[in-house]
Amino acid sequence: MSFQLRGDYFVCPNPLGLDSYPICENNCAFCFIKQRESGWQRKKAEKGLHPIPTIEMEKVLKKAFNSEKEYQDPIVRALRYGLPVTIGRRSEPLCKSETKHRATRNCIKMLDDYHVPFLIETREVRHALDYLNNVDVKAGINISMLFGDESIHDRLEPGTSTYDQRWKLINDLNECSSAYVSLIAEPFIFTATDDFDVIRGYAQKAKEFSVKHVNFGELRVTGGVIAFSERLKTAGVSLLKHFELIQENWLSVGREIFEIFRHYGVPISSPDWVNFNQYNSCYSCCGLDKFHSSHHFTFQHALNVIHATGSIDWDTFVEQNIFGESHIEKVRKIWNGDERYYTPADVEGIYRHGKDENGNAIYALVPKEKSLKEIFG
């Protein structure tokens, strides 16, 4: 078991994570990690679920906190910088087997011993209250719960804690703990989770239960499309229909969701920073930068600088780098227009203004067209 740095750290303010189990016991129909288990993660799936030893995790923590040596390791740098750790980005940390193995509990104890803040990402309720109450560091929980009722839960997340159980956990946490509590309403699936009346009810409940932040985002497809389509079909969801509707309606529907939650005074963000950057309540889609003050500079930050000052160059962006030159070189290529990734120029109202003396892109607001009165005085 050791730490992971998200590959898209340039858009995630808090990209540090770890998993206590190599695979997930849950069997959610929409899971992008499950898609990979038939591909490059197949060997992990074949070995089955077992606790991952903490020895590698402890080695990294000792480097970060028991040594004054300078390390280029971006994870060591992130830990020293104070970034919180998300537990459970790729597998369920509070799975049924946790009762037997206590792998997640062991992770939490070690993070607590080294004074590292953490946040659990989960669809389950078991052990959560106990784990969050018995630490000295700042701790939180990001509870995944789709827009929808129990019938949606039964179709798309069979075998996991019910939505009623998750709302009860939120209530118990508010009454009995100081933990930061947020929600992930992801993925948004057309024809399954697009009922605005249901979404309004969700927002109202989030307000009543003092949820700190809600995240919603698109359905991700990372494995074979045909196999994934069949998987969703068994849950009553047409992937083709979803794609057709999202191409036509994503912007308008997304903006309506933002309006609903703003009406109830609930902070909300989306990982779709290209379309919703000015709507997002914070820099991270999951709200982690509301949970903890330590976070690094990202493309979302860059967009805010552009809107505030009119433009931003590479030097302004890179001077906030905490990960070292070897990792920032990847971001430089993306910043300058790697076609596999979005750049600020993909955002409406922003364009690639030119290049600096080193050939790196400068991004700026699209100039407003002058009126006839401005032209002729």
C-alpha positions as CSV (number, residue, x, y, z in Angstrom):
1,M,0.0,0.0,0.0
2,S,1.3,3.4,-0.9
3,F,0.3,6.8,-2.0
4,Q,-0.8,7.8,-5.5
5,L,-0.6,11.1,-7.3
6,R,-3.4,11.6,-9.8
7,G,-2.3,11.8,-13.4
8,D,-4.5,14.9,-13.8
9,Y,-3.0,16.7,-10.8
10,F,-2.8,19.9,-12.9
11,V,-6.6,20.2,-12.7
12,C,-7.0,18.7,-9.2
13,P,-6.0,20.9,-6.2
14,N,-5.7,17.9,-3.9
15,P,-4.5,14.9,-6.0
16,L,-3.0,12.8,-3.2
17,G,-4.7,9.5,-2.6
18,L,-4.3,5.9,-1.4
19,D,-6.3,2.7,-1.4
20,S,-6.4,0.1,1.3
21,Y,-7.5,-2.6,-1.0
22,P,-6.3,-3.3,-4.6
23,I,-9.8,-4.0,-6.0
24,C,-13.3,-2.9,-5.0
25,E,-15.9,-5.3,-3.5
26,N,-18.8,-3.1,-4.8
27,N,-20.2,-3.8,-8.2
28,C,-21.6,-0.5,-9.3
29,A,-22.9,-0.6,-12.9
30,F,-21.2,2.7,-13.9
31,C,-17.8,2.2,-12.3
32,F,-14.9,3.3,-14.5
33,I,-12.4,1.3,-12.4
34,K,-14.5,-1.9,-12.9
35,Q,-14.2,-1.2,-16.7
36,R,-10.4,-1.5,-16.3
37,E,-10.5,-4.8,-14.5
38,S,-11.1,-6.5,-17.8
39,G,-8.0,-4.7,-19.2
40,W,-4.8,-3.5,-17.6
41,Q,-6.1,-4.1,-14.1
42,R,-7.2,-7.7,-14.8
43,K,-4.3,-9.3,-12.8
44,K,-5.4,-7.4,-9.7
45,A,-8.9,-8.5,-10.1
46,E,-7.9,-12.2,-10.6
47,K,-5.9,-12.1,-7.3
48,G,-9.1,-11.0,-5.5
49,L,-9.6,-8.7,-2.6
50,H,-7.0,-8.6,0.2
51,P,-5.5,-5.9,2.5
52,I,-2.5,-4.1,1.0
53,P,0.4,-4.0,3.5
54,T,1.3,-0.6,4.9
55,I,5.0,-1.0,4.7
56,E,5.4,1.1,1.5
57,M,3.2,3.8,2.9
58,E,5.2,4.1,6.0
59,K,8.5,4.4,4.0
60,V,7.1,7.4,2.2
61,L,5.8,9.0,5.5
62,K,9.2,8.5,7.1
63,K,10.9,10.2,4.1
64,A,8.5,13.1,4.3
65,F,8.5,13.7,8.1
66,N,11.4,11.9,9.7
67,S,14.1,13.3,7.4
68,E,15.4,16.8,6.5
69,K,16.7,15.5,3.2
70,E,15.4,17.2,0.1
71,Y,13.5,14.8,-2.1
72,Q,12.2,15.3,-5.7
73,D,9.6,12.6,-5.1
74,P,6.3,14.6,-5.8
75,I,4.4,12.6,-3.2
76,V,6.9,13.4,-0.5
77,R,6.7,17.1,-1.6
78,A,2.9,17.0,-1.5
79,L,2.9,15.5,2.0
80,R,5.3,18.1,3.3
81,Y,3.3,20.8,1.7
82,G,0.3,19.7,3.7
83,L,-2.0,18.3,1.1
84,P,-4.7,16.0,2.6
85,V,-5.0,12.4,1.5
86,T,-8.1,10.9,-0.1
87,I,-8.7,7.3,1.0
88,G,-10.7,5.2,-1.5
89,R,-10.3,6.8,-5.0
90,R,-10.1,3.4,-6.7
91,S,-11.7,0.9,-4.3
92,E,-14.2,1.0,-1.5
93,P,-12.4,1.6,1.8
94,L,-15.3,0.7,4.1
95,C,-16.1,-2.6,2.3
96,K,-17.5,-5.6,4.0
97,S,-14.1,-7.2,4.3
98,E,-12.9,-4.1,6.3
99,T,-14.6,-5.7,9.3
100,K,-12.2,-8.6,9.1
101,H,-9.0,-7.0,7.8
102,R,-9.1,-3.4,9.1
103,A,-6.8,-2.3,6.3
104,T,-8.5,1.1,6.1
105,R,-8.3,1.5,9.9
106,N,-4.5,0.8,9.7
107,C,-4.1,3.5,7.1
108,I,-6.0,6.0,9.1
109,K,-4.0,5.2,12.3
110,M,-0.7,5.7,10.4
111,L,-1.9,9.0,8.8
112,D,-3.0,10.2,12.3
113,D,0.4,9.2,13.8
114,Y,2.1,11.4,11.2
115,H,-0.4,14.2,11.5
116,V,-1.6,13.9,7.9
117,P,-5.2,15.2,7.3
118,F,-7.4,12.7,5.3
119,L,-10.8,12.3,3.7
120,I,-12.6,9.0,3.2
121,E,-14.4,8.6,-0.2
122,T,-17.1,5.9,0.2
123,R,-20.5,4.5,-0.6
124,E,-20.8,2.6,2.7
125,V,-21.6,3.6,6.2
126,R,-20.0,0.8,8.3
127,H,-17.2,2.0,10.6
128,A,-17.3,5.6,9.4
129,L,-18.5,7.2,12.6
130,D,-16.0,5.3,14.7
131,Y,-13.0,5.9,12.3
132,L,-13.7,9.7,12.0
133,N,-14.2,10.2,15.8
134,N,-11.0,8.5,16.9
135,V,-8.4,10.7,15.3
136,D,-6.6,13.9,16.2
137,V,-6.0,15.2,12.7
138,K,-8.5,17.0,10.5
139,A,-10.7,14.4,8.9
140,G,-13.6,14.2,6.6
141,I,-15.9,12.0,4.5
142,N,-17.0,12.3,0.9
143,I,-20.1,10.2,0.6
144,S,-21.1,9.1,-3.0
145,M,-24.8,9.3,-3.5
146,L,-26.4,9.7,-7.0
147,F,-29.3,11.9,-7.7
148,G,-32.2,9.5,-7.4
149,D,-34.3,7.2,-5.1
150,E,-33.7,3.7,-3.8
151,S,-34.8,2.2,-7.1
152,I,-31.9,4.0,-8.8
153,H,-29.7,2.7,-6.0
154,D,-30.9,-0.9,-6.5
155,R,-30.3,-0.8,-10.2
156,L,-26.9,1.0,-10.3
157,E,-25.3,0.3,-6.9
158,P,-26.6,-3.1,-5.8
159,G,-25.4,-4.4,-2.5
160,T,-24.1,-1.0,-1.2
161,S,-25.5,1.0,1.7
162,T,-28.9,2.4,0.9
163,Y,-29.4,6.1,0.4
164,D,-31.5,6.3,3.6
165,Q,-28.5,4.7,5.5
166,R,-26.2,7.3,3.9
167,W,-28.4,10.2,4.9
168,K,-28.6,8.8,8.4
169,L,-24.8,8.6,8.6
170,I,-24.6,12.3,7.6
171,N,-27.1,13.1,10.3
172,D,-25.1,11.1,12.9
173,L,-21.8,12.7,11.8
174,N,-23.3,16.1,12.3
175,E,-24.6,15.2,15.7
176,C,-21.6,13.2,17.0
177,S,-18.5,14.3,15.2
178,S,-16.5,17.3,13.9
179,A,-15.8,15.6,10.6
180,Y,-16.2,17.5,7.3
181,V,-19.1,16.0,5.3
182,S,-19.6,16.3,1.6
183,L,-21.4,14.5,-1.2
184,I,-20.5,13.1,-4.6
185,A,-23.5,12.9,-7.0
186,E,-21.4,11.3,-9.7
187,P,-21.9,10.1,-12.3
188,F,-24.8,12.1,-13.8
189,I,-26.6,9.7,-16.2
190,F,-29.3,10.9,-18.6
191,T,-32.6,8.9,-18.4
192,A,-31.6,7.7,-14.9
193,T,-30.5,10.6,-12.7
194,D,-31.8,13.6,-14.6
195,D,-35.1,14.2,-12.8
196,F,-35.1,17.9,-11.7
197,D,-37.7,17.3,-9.0
198,V,-35.5,14.6,-7.5
199,I,-32.5,16.9,-7.8
200,R,-34.3,19.7,-6.0
201,G,-35.2,17.2,-3.2
202,Y,-31.6,16.2,-3.0
203,A,-30.4,19.8,-2.7
204,Q,-33.0,20.5,-0.1
205,K,-31.8,17.5,2.0
206,A,-28.2,18.5,1.5
207,K,-29.1,21.9,3.0
208,E,-31.1,20.4,5.9
209,F,-28.2,18.0,6.7
210,S,-25.6,20.8,6.6
211,V,-23.6,19.1,3.8
212,K,-20.5,21.3,3.1
213,H,-20.2,20.6,-0.6
214,V,-21.7,18.6,-3.5
215,N,-19.9,17.4,-6.6
216,F,-21.5,16.2,-9.8
217,G,-19.9,15.1,-13.0
218,E,-20.3,13.1,-16.2
219,L,-20.3,9.4,-16.7
220,R,-16.7,8.3,-17.5
221,V,-15.9,5.6,-20.0
222,T,-12.3,4.2,-19.7
223,G,-12.6,0.6,-20.9
224,G,-14.2,-1.2,-23.8
225,V,-17.3,0.7,-24.8
226,I,-19.3,-2.4,-26.0
227,A,-18.7,-4.3,-22.8
228,F,-19.5,-1.2,-20.7
229,S,-22.7,-0.6,-22.7
230,E,-23.8,-4.2,-21.9
231,R,-23.0,-3.7,-18.3
232,L,-25.2,-0.6,-18.1
233,K,-27.9,-2.2,-20.2
234,T,-28.4,-4.8,-17.5
235,A,-29.1,-1.9,-15.1
236,G,-31.7,-0.4,-17.5
237,V,-29.4,2.3,-18.9
238,S,-28.8,2.9,-22.6
239,L,-25.2,4.3,-23.0
240,L,-26.0,5.3,-26.6
241,K,-29.0,7.3,-25.5
242,H,-27.0,8.9,-22.7
243,F,-24.3,10.0,-25.2
244,E,-26.9,11.5,-27.5
245,L,-28.6,13.4,-24.7
246,I,-25.4,14.7,-23.2
247,Q,-24.2,16.1,-26.5
248,E,-27.4,18.0,-26.9
249,N,-28.2,19.0,-23.3
250,W,-25.1,18.8,-21.0
251,L,-24.5,22.6,-20.8
252,S,-28.1,23.6,-20.1
253,V,-28.8,20.7,-17.7
254,G,-25.5,21.4,-15.8
255,R,-26.3,25.1,-15.4
256,E,-29.8,24.2,-14.1
257,I,-28.2,21.9,-11.5
258,F,-25.9,24.7,-10.4
259,E,-28.9,27.1,-10.1
260,I,-30.9,24.5,-8.0
261,F,-28.1,24.1,-5.5
262,R,-27.4,27.8,-5.3
263,H,-31.1,28.4,-4.6
264,Y,-30.7,26.2,-1.5
265,G,-27.3,27.8,-0.6
266,V,-25.4,24.5,-1.0
267,P,-21.8,24.8,-2.5
268,I,-21.5,22.7,-5.6
269,S,-18.8,22.1,-8.2
270,S,-18.1,19.9,-11.2
271,P,-14.9,18.3,-12.6
272,D,-16.0,19.8,-16.0
273,W,-13.9,22.9,-15.5
274,V,-14.0,23.7,-19.2
275,N,-17.7,24.3,-19.2
276,F,-18.5,25.2,-15.6
277,N,-15.4,27.0,-14.3
278,Q,-17.2,30.2,-13.4
279,Y,-20.0,28.3,-11.8
280,N,-17.9,26.1,-9.5
281,S,-18.0,27.0,-5.8
282,C,-14.3,26.1,-5.3
283,Y,-11.2,24.9,-7.1
284,S,-11.7,21.2,-6.7
285,C,-14.8,19.3,-7.9
286,C,-15.0,17.2,-4.7
287,G,-14.7,20.3,-2.4
288,L,-11.4,19.3,-0.8
289,D,-10.1,22.8,-0.9
290,K,-13.0,23.8,1.3
291,F,-12.1,20.9,3.7
292,H,-8.4,21.9,4.0
293,S,-6.5,25.1,3.3
294,S,-3.5,23.3,1.6
295,H,-3.9,23.0,-2.2
296,H,-1.7,23.6,-5.2
297,F,-2.2,25.8,-8.2
298,T,-4.3,24.3,-11.1
299,F,-5.9,25.2,-14.4
300,Q,-9.0,26.2,-12.5
301,H,-6.9,28.7,-10.5
302,A,-5.4,29.9,-13.8
303,L,-8.8,30.6,-15.2
304,N,-9.6,32.7,-12.1
305,V,-6.4,34.7,-12.6
306,I,-7.4,35.3,-16.3
307,H,-10.9,36.6,-15.3
308,A,-9.4,38.8,-12.6
309,T,-6.4,40.2,-14.5
310,G,-7.1,39.6,-18.2
311,S,-4.3,37.1,-18.9
312,I,-1.9,34.6,-17.5
313,D,1.5,33.3,-18.8
314,W,3.4,30.0,-18.1
315,D,5.8,31.6,-15.6
316,T,2.9,32.8,-13.4
317,F,1.4,29.3,-13.5
318,V,4.6,27.4,-12.9
319,E,5.9,29.5,-10.0
320,Q,3.2,27.9,-7.9
321,N,4.4,24.4,-8.7
322,I,5.1,22.1,-5.7
323,F,5.9,18.9,-7.5
324,G,9.3,19.5,-9.1
325,E,10.6,20.1,-12.6
326,S,10.3,16.4,-13.7
327,H,6.6,16.4,-13.2
328,I,5.9,20.0,-14.3
329,E,7.4,19.3,-17.8
330,K,4.4,17.1,-18.5
331,V,2.1,20.1,-17.7
332,R,4.2,22.4,-19.8
333,K,3.4,20.3,-22.9
334,I,-0.3,20.3,-22.0
335,W,-0.3,24.0,-21.3
336,N,1.1,24.6,-24.8
337,G,-1.5,22.5,-26.6
338,D,-1.3,18.7,-26.2
339,E,-4.4,17.7,-28.2
340,R,-5.1,14.8,-25.8
341,Y,-6.0,17.3,-23.0
342,Y,-8.0,20.5,-22.6
343,T,-6.3,23.8,-22.1
344,P,-7.6,27.2,-21.0
345,A,-8.2,28.0,-24.6
346,D,-11.0,25.4,-24.7
347,V,-13.0,27.6,-22.3
348,E,-15.5,29.9,-23.8
349,G,-14.3,33.5,-23.7
350,I,-10.6,32.6,-23.4
351,Y,-8.0,32.2,-26.2
352,R,-4.3,31.6,-26.8
353,H,-3.1,35.2,-26.9
354,G,0.5,34.4,-28.0
355,K,3.7,33.1,-26.7
356,D,6.3,34.3,-24.2
357,E,10.1,34.5,-25.1
358,N,10.5,30.8,-24.3
359,G,7.7,29.7,-26.6
360,N,5.1,29.0,-23.9
361,A,1.5,29.9,-24.4
362,I,-0.1,33.1,-22.9
363,Y,-3.9,32.9,-22.3
364,A,-6.2,35.9,-22.2
365,L,-9.8,36.9,-22.3
366,V,-11.2,37.3,-25.7
367,P,-11.4,41.1,-26.4
368,K,-14.9,42.5,-26.5
369,E,-16.0,43.9,-29.8
370,K,-16.1,47.7,-29.7
371,S,-19.5,49.3,-30.3
372,L,-19.9,52.0,-33.0
373,K,-20.0,54.6,-30.3
374,E,-16.6,53.5,-28.9
375,I,-15.1,53.4,-32.4
376,F,-16.3,56.9,-33.5
377,G,-16.2,58.4,-30.0
